[in-house]
Amino acid sequence: MRLSHTLVPTLKETPAEAQIVSHRLMLRAGLVRQTAAGIYAWLPLGWRVLQNIEQIVREEQDAIGAQEMLMPTIQPAELWRQSGRYDAYGPEMLRIKDRHDRDMLYGPTNEEMITDIFRQSVKSYRELPQMLYHIQWKFRDEVRPRFGVMRGREFLMKDAYSFDLDYASAVVSYRRMMLAYMRTFHRLGVNAIPMEAESGPIGGNLSHEFIILAPTGESRVWYDAAFERMDYSPRAVSHESEADLERFFVQMTTPYAATDEKHDEAAWARVADKREGRGIEVGHIFYFGTKYSTPLGLAVAGRDGAPVTPHMGSYGVGVSRLVGALIEAFHDDAGIKWPDAVAPFRAAILNLKVGDANCDRLCEDLYAKLRGNALYDDREERAGVKFADADLMGHPWQIVVGPRGAANGMVELKRRMTGERQELDIDAALARLG
Ligand code: P5A
């Protein structure tokens, strides 16, 4: 895209309402704009990042055999009356009436709806286990929406649901999902620690939150320093092997790690190397047995023909929250430093002298060759403005084209993550970008 005709409203000033660095940078780099408290429009750059994160999440869900689908945002209250959560959910639920005076709601999560869909069509034990997921907007009328997209009212979640015949099989699904989560966060370039957590309004007795350590995080956490030395790359683990999954689960959950609500002083006292801190909850998984399948009447015919109530789990990733969490992890004073995997564009092309025949020709050539992977700063602006905006937007590479170099076919290539710079001819520069 050509920056002159792209909606990237960068800001020089720090917006007063933004308390944490990711919120400030998301506004300053023109990724999002707030339209109401806790509700955001995703502008072109932010939308590209959100889609990149979504795609990594999707690929790792698909890799463990979860099936993608899409459920609506608006749900009938009736389903929630059946589960007993309609009243229990309280003022966080956005309740709506349609023209026929029917009670509807904007879904804060989808346990009831998926259970209803599943009960209509799955009749036999032979069809289990199954995992389904969607990536869909949720609404929670949070008491204190804050920190930008980190705690929004409308936010994008990947939510998956598992159906198993018994407890033992449900535990395998739970571990398989934990593996998918560790792979997802690893690809995003962050370490997320699985911590024992309270299951809250979702319910159940087995639950882990995935926490990225950050001083600005909302969650207070307690963990064994062993996590600082942990190898988070789950490459060698097969999701097909129950033994592998068990070994992996034990490895990830043996050292002490708990959120505030689950913190256990007696167990904590036995930890030799203690760490306390704050973190951002980017995922949360639950096993809750038959909490929804029983009241909603989901049953399948078992091996002997007698009805069996499936055991369920649900598994959330905060996709839009991750945009903020990644910025918390990757930034400096000048702006965002996107990891390659999620960057809105691989490179920015900075034309330092628009109108100079050599600069224009070289930039157009690069722009054509990078085919959609570059944002071309073709604005009639001073070089200083272009440098500052490129650093702020955080593309992994900057290709700087000035009149002196351009006369000899040379450009300067800057790696945003490290600050490293190199003078190269255009072919060598393109080769470096890969
Ligand atoms: C699991 C999937 C659930 O809702 N039901 C379906 C379960 N879990 S959860 O912990 O409540 O949410 C899952 C993840 O969503 C993110 N999240 C938010 N992101 C931005 N703004 C919010 N207000 C918000 N609330 C939850 C978190 O990353 C959470 O782990």
Residues whose N, C-alpha, C, O or C-beta is under 5 A from the ligand:
A	BS01	P5A	P108 T109 N110 V149 M150 R151 G152 R153 F155 M157 K158 D159 A160 I202 E281 V282 G283 H284 S314 Y315 G316 V317 G318 R321
